[in-house]
Amino acid sequence: MSTHHGAHSSGPEGAAAAASSEPEVVDAEVVEEEVLDAEVVDGDGVHDAAANGEPETEAEAAAVEDDPLADALRERAEYLELAQRTRADFENYKRRAAMQAKEAEQRGRAAIARNLLPAIDNLQRALAAAADEQSGGAADDELTKGFVLVHDELRTALERSGVNAFDPAGSKFDPTLHEAVSTAPAEGVEPGTVLETLELGYKVDEQVIRPARVVVSG
């Protein structure tokens, strides 16, 4: 009786239990193929990284950043930019300084001329009065010559300093150059024409320091 029971337990259920306890057999060729596929993928990845010129490790990346040649070129570019900017600033400074010096000189000449103009105007009036009187005395003639000499010397000194007189008689009235004292009718003359110059105008270079005082046709 006991012998039959042992034979019955070794039937299909016993065979299934025995089969499940045996180790699983893996196909070696399949495993080898998968390993080869992985190596191909890894090899392609390494090749791509090298082809792109990218550092493979952090150490290589740090080596690229600490390249002495790259640092030297960067410093050279920075110093060159600084030198160019400094030179441009210096050139601008020289131009401003030259312009300011010229303007200061022009203001100085204009100030001197303005102080001398009243004396020149008075000499001109005196010479005009002497010419109207037409004095025949020797003393009067010598006095008139003295006035003429002083007047001419003052005018010459101003001209050497760039101060020049201008007489607009007969020209078109220009409010930037002329000061209309009065108007007068004039036949055959276009309105707005300067008929008479009462006082000469003066310029320092191209700057008007005193407009000419004139009579204009109405």
Secondary structure, DSSP 8 states (H G I E B T S, - for coil): -HHHHHHHHTSHHHHHHHHHHS-----HHHHHHHHHHHHHHHHHHHHHHHHTT--SSHHHHHHHHT-HHHHHHHHHHHHHHHHHHHHHHHHHHHHHHHHHHHHHHHHHHHHHHHHHHHHHHHHHHHHHHHHHHT---HHHHHHHHHHHHHHHHHHHHHHHTTEEEE--TTSB--TTTEEEEEEE--TTS-TTBEEEEEE-EEEETTEEEE-EEEEEE-
